[in-house]
């Protein structure tokens, strides 16, 4: 890039979005006082007409340069001509004018002003450049995972993509885990990012988590549409970022509040790049995700594991890994079992009927 420090005035730009796109949000008067080059990127409305009026041009830094390739009427052309004559404004570049087609204008014929016709993308050269940009951006996405200039998804550079990829996969699986266990209407989702992951573009990770959460209920939802779909359904989404407070360099916690309860699940990505579950409802557990898993919550009583594993064996279901966790001796326990094939519904019913079992469910990832 041009390695410029970019400041922006936009009443509708949130501070979080400004940070995401790498700009500093300021008020208009501060922008006028600080900017060496002012460019306009706004439609022409009653609020934006003459946004660079004679009064506002006088507030700009001496030697400022002004570029308007947005809409005619955003700049008071007569006032700008006077500022150019006085030397307060060093130069200007315009391709839009108050009157178009522009046959005469106070900005024409000046050595320090560049004026071109308002052609937009109407020339053959512009059309070719647009086609090339589309091809290059698609190539960047398909080969390097970079996303640029997307209208409905955060931009991701080629350098950021490999750092984000494992956490996007983790978030989608955490969301899917919670979504498959949710049996009542979702009211709120809170996603907490701790440690190094908090410094990444969490909007993309959040979109993946929401997509995973909603997909068990809405099969056609994706990472682009998920935040909008959630909003349309009245689901509040909160993001929290903070420094690492535990044993992990990065930790993502997804908390889902439904009409009946609140459920949380936490996970991380280890150095092997594989996502892992570390905590479910406050119970510590360490489990890799697999294509088929059996999730069981139960009372921590002797003999449960043997009876549970025996039912899977009777159904010819092979256990790949078996992860256990509990909050305290004799308290609540969780089993997350990776299996080579999903147990039949009848076997799941038998597991559900075991003494102390509160919930038994097959999960697919």
C-alpha positions as CSV (number, residue, x, y, z in Angstrom):
1,X,0.0,0.0,0.0
2,X,0.9,3.7,0.2
3,X,1.7,3.4,3.9
4,X,-0.4,6.4,4.7
5,X,-2.1,7.0,8.1
6,X,-5.8,7.1,7.3
7,X,-8.3,9.1,9.3
8,X,-12.0,9.1,8.5
9,X,-15.2,11.0,9.3
10,X,-18.3,8.8,9.1
11,X,-21.2,9.1,11.5
12,X,-22.3,5.6,10.7
13,X,-18.9,3.9,11.1
14,X,-18.6,2.1,14.4
15,X,-15.2,2.3,16.3
16,X,-14.9,-1.5,16.0
17,X,-15.4,-1.4,12.2
18,X,-12.9,1.4,11.9
19,X,-10.4,-0.7,13.7
20,X,-11.2,-3.7,11.4
21,X,-10.5,-1.7,8.3
22,X,-7.4,0.0,9.7
23,X,-8.6,3.6,10.0
24,X,-8.8,6.1,12.8
25,X,-12.3,7.5,13.3
26,X,-12.4,11.2,14.0
27,X,-14.9,14.1,13.9
28,X,-15.1,16.3,10.9
29,X,-13.3,19.3,12.4
30,X,-10.4,17.2,13.5
31,X,-10.2,15.6,10.0
32,X,-10.1,19.1,8.4
33,X,-7.3,20.2,10.8
34,X,-5.1,17.1,10.4
35,X,-5.5,15.8,6.9
36,X,-2.8,16.5,4.2
37,X,-5.1,14.9,1.5
38,X,-8.9,14.9,1.8
39,X,-10.8,12.5,-0.4
40,X,-14.6,12.3,-0.5
41,X,-16.6,9.0,-0.6
42,X,-20.2,9.8,0.1
43,X,-23.5,10.2,-1.8
44,X,-24.9,13.7,-2.4
45,X,-27.6,14.3,0.2
46,X,-29.1,17.3,2.0
47,X,-26.6,16.5,4.9
48,X,-23.5,16.1,2.6
49,X,-24.2,19.0,0.2
50,X,-21.2,21.5,0.5
51,X,-19.6,19.4,3.2
52,X,-16.5,21.2,2.1
53,X,-18.0,24.7,2.3
54,X,-16.0,27.9,2.4
55,X,-16.1,27.7,6.2
56,X,-14.9,24.2,6.3
57,X,-12.2,24.7,3.6
58,X,-10.9,27.5,5.9
59,X,-10.5,25.0,8.7
60,X,-8.2,22.8,6.6
61,X,-4.4,22.6,7.0
62,X,-2.5,25.0,4.7
63,X,-1.2,23.1,1.7
64,X,-4.0,20.5,1.8
65,X,-5.0,18.7,-1.4
66,X,-8.6,17.8,-2.1
67,X,-9.9,14.9,-4.2
68,X,-13.5,14.5,-5.2
69,X,-14.4,11.5,-7.3
70,X,-17.7,10.9,-5.5
71,X,-20.5,13.4,-6.4
72,X,-20.7,16.9,-7.6
73,X,-21.9,19.4,-5.0
74,X,-20.0,18.0,-2.1
75,X,-17.5,20.8,-2.5
76,X,-18.2,24.5,-2.9
77,X,-16.3,24.9,-6.2
78,X,-16.2,28.7,-6.0
79,X,-14.8,28.6,-2.5
80,X,-12.3,26.0,-3.5
81,X,-11.2,28.1,-6.4
82,X,-10.6,31.0,-4.1
83,X,-8.6,28.8,-1.7
84,X,-6.5,27.6,-4.6
85,X,-5.9,31.3,-5.6
86,X,-4.8,32.2,-2.1
87,X,-2.4,29.2,-1.8
88,X,-4.3,27.8,1.2
89,X,-5.2,24.7,-0.9
90,X,-2.2,23.3,-2.8
91,X,-4.1,21.3,-5.4
92,X,-7.2,19.4,-6.3
93,X,-8.4,16.6,-8.5
94,X,-12.1,16.2,-9.6
95,X,-14.0,14.1,-11.9
96,X,-17.5,15.2,-10.7
97,X,-19.0,18.6,-10.8
98,X,-22.1,20.5,-9.7
99,X,-23.2,20.9,-13.4
100,X,-22.6,18.0,-15.7
101,X,-21.7,17.7,-18.5
102,X,-19.3,20.3,-17.3
103,X,-18.4,22.8,-20.1
104,X,-17.2,25.5,-17.9
105,X,-16.1,25.5,-14.2
106,X,-14.1,27.7,-11.9
107,X,-11.7,24.8,-11.4
108,X,-10.9,24.4,-15.1
109,X,-7.6,25.7,-16.6
110,X,-5.5,25.6,-13.4
111,X,-2.0,24.1,-13.3
112,X,-2.7,22.7,-9.8
113,X,-6.0,21.1,-10.6
114,X,-6.7,17.9,-12.5
115,X,-10.1,17.6,-14.0
116,X,-11.4,14.6,-16.0
117,X,-14.9,13.7,-17.3
118,X,-17.3,11.9,-15.0
119,X,-17.1,8.6,-16.9
120,X,-16.9,6.2,-13.9
121,X,-16.4,2.6,-15.2
122,X,-17.9,3.4,-18.6
123,X,-14.7,3.2,-20.7
124,X,-13.4,0.0,-22.2
125,X,-10.2,0.4,-20.2
126,X,-12.2,0.6,-17.0
127,X,-14.2,-2.5,-17.8
128,X,-11.0,-4.4,-18.5
129,X,-9.5,-3.3,-15.2
130,X,-12.6,-4.3,-13.3
131,X,-12.5,-7.8,-14.9
132,X,-8.8,-8.1,-14.0
133,X,-9.5,-7.1,-10.4
134,X,-12.3,-9.6,-10.1
135,X,-10.1,-12.3,-11.5
136,X,-7.1,-11.4,-9.3
137,X,-9.3,-11.2,-6.1
138,X,-10.9,-14.6,-6.8
139,X,-7.4,-16.0,-7.5
140,X,-6.2,-14.6,-4.2
141,X,-9.1,-16.1,-2.3
142,X,-8.9,-19.5,-3.9
143,X,-5.1,-19.9,-3.7
144,X,-4.2,-17.9,-0.5
145,X,-7.5,-17.4,1.3
146,X,-7.2,-13.6,1.0
147,X,-10.5,-11.7,0.9
148,X,-10.5,-8.1,-0.3
149,X,-13.2,-5.5,-1.0
150,X,-16.0,-7.9,0.1
151,X,-19.3,-6.0,0.8
152,X,-20.6,-8.5,3.4
153,X,-17.5,-10.1,4.9
154,X,-14.4,-8.7,6.6
155,X,-11.4,-8.2,4.4
156,X,-8.6,-10.7,5.0
157,X,-5.1,-10.3,3.7
158,X,-3.0,-13.2,2.5
159,X,-0.9,-12.9,5.6
160,X,-3.9,-13.0,7.9
161,X,-5.6,-15.9,6.2
162,X,-3.4,-18.7,7.5
163,X,-3.5,-17.3,11.1
164,X,-7.3,-17.1,11.0
165,X,-8.0,-20.4,9.2
166,X,-7.6,-22.8,12.2
167,X,-9.6,-20.5,14.5
168,X,-12.4,-20.2,12.0
169,X,-12.5,-24.0,11.8
170,X,-12.5,-24.1,15.7
171,X,-15.3,-21.5,16.0
172,X,-17.5,-23.3,13.4
173,X,-17.2,-26.5,15.3
174,X,-17.8,-24.9,18.7
175,X,-20.9,-23.3,17.2
176,X,-22.0,-26.6,15.7
177,X,-21.5,-28.4,19.1
178,X,-23.7,-25.9,20.8
179,X,-26.3,-25.8,18.0
180,X,-26.7,-29.6,18.0
181,X,-27.4,-29.6,21.7
182,X,-29.7,-26.6,21.7
183,X,-33.4,-27.6,21.9
184,X,-35.1,-24.3,22.5
185,X,-35.1,-20.8,21.1
186,X,-31.8,-18.9,21.1
187,X,-31.9,-15.5,22.7
188,X,-28.2,-14.4,23.0
189,X,-24.8,-15.6,21.9
190,X,-21.6,-14.3,23.6
191,X,-18.2,-15.2,22.1
192,X,-15.2,-14.5,24.2
193,X,-11.7,-14.3,22.7
194,X,-8.7,-14.7,25.0
195,X,-5.1,-14.3,24.3
196,X,-3.5,-14.2,20.8
197,X,-6.8,-14.9,19.0
198,X,-8.2,-11.7,20.4
199,X,-5.7,-9.8,18.2
200,X,-7.0,-11.3,15.0
201,X,-10.0,-10.2,12.9
202,X,-12.6,-11.7,15.2
203,X,-15.6,-10.7,13.1
204,X,-14.7,-13.4,10.6
205,X,-14.3,-16.0,13.4
206,X,-17.6,-14.9,15.0
207,X,-19.4,-15.3,11.6
208,X,-18.1,-18.9,11.5
209,X,-19.3,-19.6,15.0
210,X,-22.8,-18.2,14.3
211,X,-22.9,-20.2,11.1
212,X,-22.0,-23.4,12.9
213,X,-24.6,-22.6,15.6
214,X,-27.5,-22.1,13.2
215,X,-26.7,-24.7,10.6
216,X,-28.2,-27.6,12.6
217,X,-31.5,-25.7,12.4
218,X,-31.0,-23.8,9.1
219,X,-29.1,-26.0,6.6
220,X,-28.5,-23.2,4.0
221,X,-26.9,-20.7,6.4
222,X,-23.3,-19.8,5.7
223,X,-20.5,-17.6,7.2
224,X,-21.6,-14.6,5.1
225,X,-25.4,-14.8,5.8
226,X,-25.2,-16.1,9.4
227,X,-24.9,-12.8,11.3
228,X,-27.8,-11.3,9.3
229,X,-29.9,-14.4,9.8
230,X,-29.2,-14.3,13.5
231,X,-30.2,-10.6,13.7
232,X,-33.4,-11.2,11.8
233,X,-34.3,-13.9,14.3
234,X,-33.7,-11.6,17.2
235,X,-30.6,-13.3,18.4
236,X,-28.2,-10.8,20.2
237,X,-24.5,-11.4,19.4
238,X,-21.8,-10.0,21.7
239,X,-18.0,-10.2,21.3
240,X,-15.6,-9.9,24.2
241,X,-11.8,-9.7,23.8
242,X,-9.3,-9.9,26.6
243,X,-5.8,-11.0,27.5
244,X,-5.1,-14.6,28.3
245,X,-6.1,-15.5,31.8
246,X,-5.5,-19.3,31.8
247,X,-3.0,-21.9,30.6
248,X,-3.7,-21.4,26.9
249,X,-2.2,-18.9,24.4
250,X,-5.6,-18.6,22.7
251,X,-9.1,-19.6,23.9
252,X,-12.5,-19.1,22.4
253,X,-15.6,-19.5,24.5
254,X,-19.1,-19.7,23.0
255,X,-21.9,-19.0,25.5
256,X,-25.5,-19.6,24.2
257,X,-28.5,-18.3,26.2
258,X,-31.8,-20.0,25.3
259,X,-35.3,-19.7,26.6
260,X,-34.5,-22.4,29.1
261,X,-30.8,-22.3,30.0
262,X,-27.3,-21.1,29.3
263,X,-24.7,-23.4,27.8
264,X,-21.0,-22.7,27.2
265,X,-18.2,-24.5,25.3
266,X,-14.6,-23.5,25.1
267,X,-11.8,-24.6,22.8
268,X,-8.4,-23.8,21.4
269,X,-6.1,-24.8,18.6
270,X,-2.9,-26.5,19.5
271,X,0.4,-26.4,17.6
272,X,-0.7,-29.3,15.4
273,X,-3.5,-27.0,14.0
274,X,-6.3,-29.3,15.3
275,X,-9.2,-27.7,17.1
276,X,-10.0,-29.1,20.6
277,X,-12.7,-28.8,23.2
278,X,-11.4,-27.8,26.6
279,X,-14.5,-27.0,28.6
280,X,-18.2,-27.7,28.5
281,X,-20.6,-25.9,30.9
282,X,-17.7,-25.2,33.2
283,X,-16.5,-28.8,33.3
284,X,-12.9,-29.3,32.1
285,X,-12.4,-31.8,29.3
286,X,-9.9,-32.4,26.5
287,X,-11.2,-33.8,23.3
288,X,-10.6,-33.6,19.6
289,X,-13.5,-33.2,17.3
290,X,-14.3,-36.1,15.0
291,X,-16.9,-36.9,12.3
292,X,-19.1,-38.8,14.8
293,X,-19.2,-38.3,18.5
294,X,-21.4,-39.4,21.4
295,X,-22.1,-36.7,24.0
296,X,-23.4,-37.8,27.4
297,X,-24.0,-35.9,30.6
298,X,-24.5,-37.9,33.8
299,X,-24.1,-38.2,37.5
300,X,-20.5,-39.1,38.5
301,X,-21.2,-42.6,39.8
302,X,-19.1,-45.8,39.7
303,X,-19.8,-48.3,37.0
304,X,-21.2,-45.8,34.4
305,X,-18.3,-46.0,32.0
306,X,-18.4,-49.8,31.8
307,X,-22.2,-49.9,31.2
308,X,-22.0,-47.1,28.6
309,X,-19.1,-48.7,26.7
310,X,-20.7,-52.1,26.9
311,X,-23.8,-50.8,25.1
312,X,-21.7,-49.3,22.3
313,X,-19.8,-52.6,22.0
314,X,-23.0,-54.6,21.8
315,X,-24.1,-52.3,18.9
316,X,-20.7,-53.0,17.2
317,X,-19.8,-49.3,17.6
318,X,-16.0,-48.9,17.8
319,X,-14.6,-46.3,20.2
320,X,-11.8,-44.2,18.8
321,X,-11.2,-41.9,21.8
322,X,-12.9,-41.4,25.1
323,X,-12.7,-38.1,27.0
324,X,-14.2,-37.5,30.5
325,X,-14.6,-34.6,32.8
326,X,-16.4,-33.8,36.0
327,X,-17.0,-30.8,38.2
328,X,-16.4,-32.7,41.5
329,X,-16.4,-36.2,42.9
330,X,-20.0,-37.5,42.7
331,X,-21.1,-34.4,40.9
332,X,-21.9,-33.7,37.2
333,X,-19.8,-35.5,34.6
334,X,-19.5,-35.3,30.8
335,X,-18.3,-37.9,28.3
336,X,-17.3,-37.1,24.8
337,X,-16.6,-40.2,22.8
338,X,-15.3,-40.3,19.2
339,X,-16.8,-43.3,17.4
340,X,-16.2,-44.9,14.0
341,X,-19.9,-45.0,13.3
342,X,-23.0,-43.5,14.8
343,X,-24.8,-45.8,17.3
344,X,-28.3,-46.8,16.2
345,X,-31.3,-44.9,17.7
346,X,-32.2,-47.9,19.8
347,X,-28.7,-47.9,21.4
348,X,-28.9,-44.2,22.1
349,X,-32.3,-44.8,23.9
350,X,-30.6,-47.5,26.0
351,X,-27.8,-45.1,26.9
352,X,-30.4,-42.5,27.9
353,X,-32.0,-45.0,30.2
354,X,-28.8,-45.7,32.1
355,X,-29.0,-44.7,35.8
356,X,-27.9,-41.1,36.3
357,X,-27.8,-40.1,32.6
358,X,-29.3,-36.7,31.9
359,X,-28.7,-36.3,28.2
360,X,-27.3,-38.5,25.4
361,X,-26.9,-37.3,21.9
362,X,-25.0,-38.2,18.7
363,X,-23.0,-35.2,17.3
364,X,-21.8,-35.0,13.7
365,X,-19.0,-32.6,12.5
